[in-house]
């Protein structure tokens, strides 16, 4: 009986999984001892419905099974696990849900009884204080990022300008191009090494990860201190290294991490415990604070507090909770206020909080630029165009990301790729500056600090260089506010094309990057081009291209990220003018509709490509036809109220089935009803629900019943013991249980959740989905008419249903 | 005051009218009718010599004027006349030096004296404890005196003239040394241009070549540029210097075509093409040599009765 555990080859030539099988994924949690999973060389005869991913497994043993089959207690054959190349239609098993639902066990009820009302009010005040702290810290981090990027980029451009000026006069401009490429590659290499080798979850903008977290999925490492450090340093390196990225997305992620950290009152990484805020060490509170942190991040990035609140609510909350909304708004406003204060000091206008330089995109004065009703159709056309262009961007980026996931998965390769992108960005920028003949005299406002003369006359400067040598925010600002005639249409057109390709290529690299500012810049460029075209056609009647730049920016951003409400408010606040609210909203709606018709939004694509079991706002269409019995997992591993330690340890140590929630059933005879095929029909009368984390804490503290018999006081755990172990519960392998302890029993009744949510087995998928999503559940027990446990519904069971092209389809589950 | 020579025939009535008109200069708008146009004589620009402004009092004077019937009782009237004269002098000087723009260097005295007069208007107090400021500046909606001062001061500030001035003797302002030296260098450069471009040379195609200018005047021009950059860094630039530098640069670049640069197009193209090829090689080698990362599927545990499974479409994994 071969017990071969062979590594599956990762060769791409092996396309139908014909390699040797290693771990047999047994269908039932094996009741064997811990550790060795039964494996073997098998000639299984699973039938596959199609050569692609999904298949129903023939559970009965067909004929022809050789005698290699091991112990007869193994009832089912194990199929050969199929291997397929990565695609977007997969869900990964490694993602768990957050425990948003409160476990109202006996300990909790006792604590609430002991604490009383005064403590509850104290806790409420504590929440407000934490929100204020979140706002202040997020703003400070955003200021640090802002200021360091400005200084570093300024230094780089100063050095480059010196070289280019000398080389212009003396010859050898190609050397300056090489120098530029080398500087870019060097800075980006540092950032990329930090991300690829240090903390891969810090790659990208962080918004998809935060979206998933607020949806209720526990993304590993997403809110750790290490992630924050890597993210901040990474974004500084990316922007200073000249990549086509923005710094706004990483600020949102940083805000979320700060919120998760501050609300716990301790740092596991730094091993410091401040012994306060212990009450908030629960997933419920943490997720609420992370919403506040994300909102504070948005408001620090754009100066848009209301936009931040709406972003958080649009992405995160399952339902509108008034107190939570108020606290989130408080955190956002504090964040904007702190940021304004610090930046006003940095710009030497200390205390002048209404200094216009703090508004990100420059204020559009109401008297300056008006729009008329006959321009609304033009704006709508721009919206359509933005949607189409955004869909194209997403499509190209999708294929690029699939390529990256399939073939470029080693960290060294990722770093090399990032360096190459930085190099090519420098080369493209340089050649565009080199071949551009557009010379402009420098304007009075001196919004561009670093200018290149290159081949222009004395006193004039290369306007393409002005665009490339600035941080993207300044370029967006110039595009919005510069007087007509500043930009040459050919320059703008070439810039649009090259920037589109470079930005599409850049997003998805193993660097911290945001996609807001590149899309705004791209949209502002083609919007301005459109405005110039209009004023040319109308012989000067439509003379202001700045307003079209704003609409183009909104259209492009809406076409790429497909956010509606929050984006409108963010743009209105960032430009300081409410009059533009109507056109911006129309443009965004148009872009979203057209874009959704063609392709999905960028963040949704990346979430799908990461195989996250994300649950949308609404259940998929036609989901009323499925019932709970098809959706649920069956059979279910249950515990009795007085359970043997040995059984608990065995079940928790089982590698093949990574369960986290176990229904607790009543003991007695005929616990498990067996139907005619020998399968368990139900598993006993439901009494409660136990989580793996709770069981581990019990085992760790050895809260066994036998101990109390010998005269020791009953070792009763308190909630504090559970909270101390949160959030990084030790794995079962680190808990040592001796042989005699395995014979002890544990009383689960005071620790279990005595009132878990249940659904009857006829409940439709639609209903289960809504219940699950609205309450933020992790496990939902399916019972029959006698309140006996039949199955368990988890997030992966629900998220695998997607509505696609005429029918409901199931997405297969993968191991990693 | 009016020159007696021209006014002899009108002497006595004009003197009387003058005495009566003086209050009107302080309260002009109320007594005059709407759309009242000034007599032709008022508008004649009799600017002679020192730019004296003739005053033709032609309107009846308001009898209840607080300024009083005699000029001796109010110190504001002469101040007003003084201010009018100084402002006119300043306007004359500025417009005379509008192109080429030498406002700051040439009109210092005029600006200073106009300001001084205005300052005196602000501080003088009349007998009845009312200030001249209130009488002259804030008595009507139009506020001519204030607007005039505002306008000329605004022009002065926009030209950043104060950056090129230092305090002189007796509380006056005078032109700074760096401006003088810059102007000297400018003169030198311009002279060099002029001398070297007198004899045009022609190249093979018959175009005018200014290589003499480029060669001989390069040092002077570069020195000028360095001085300008230095001043720009210090922030001591006024519009005179800016304009001078701009026109010189225009001459140098556009007219004489002397800007030197070495364009390196072939090598730039070659290096850029090489660098753009690198990612293509990288991706091709990754696809060919890297083992594709595959995902291993996991069976879910489901209940066996799947009657409605036929209604589901199976996902086609790619």
Interface residues (C-beta under 8 A of the other chain):
Chain A: X8 X9 X10 X11 X12 X14 X25 X27 X28 X49 X50 X52 X53 X54 X55 X56 X57 X59 X79 X81 X82 X83 X84 X85 X86 X87 X89 X90 X93 X167 X168 X169 X170 X171 X172 X173 X174 X177 X178 X181 X403 X405 X406 X407 X408 X409 X410 X413 X416 X417 X420 X421 X423 X424 X427 X430 X431 X434 X454 X455 X457 X458 X459 X460 X611 X625 X626 X627 X629 X630 X632 X633 X634 X635 X677 X679 X790 X791 X796 X797 X800 X802 X804 X805 X806 X807 X808 X809 X810 X811 X812 X813 X814 X815 X816
Chain B: X225 X245 X246 X249 X250 X252 X253 X254 X259 X260 X261 X262 X263 X264 X265 X267 X268 X269 X270 X271 X272 X275 X276 X278 X279 X282 X283 X286 X287 X290 X291 X292 X293 X294 X295 X296 X297 X298 X299 X300 X301 X302 X303 X304 X305 X306 X308 X309 X311 X312 X313 X314 X315 X316 X317 X318
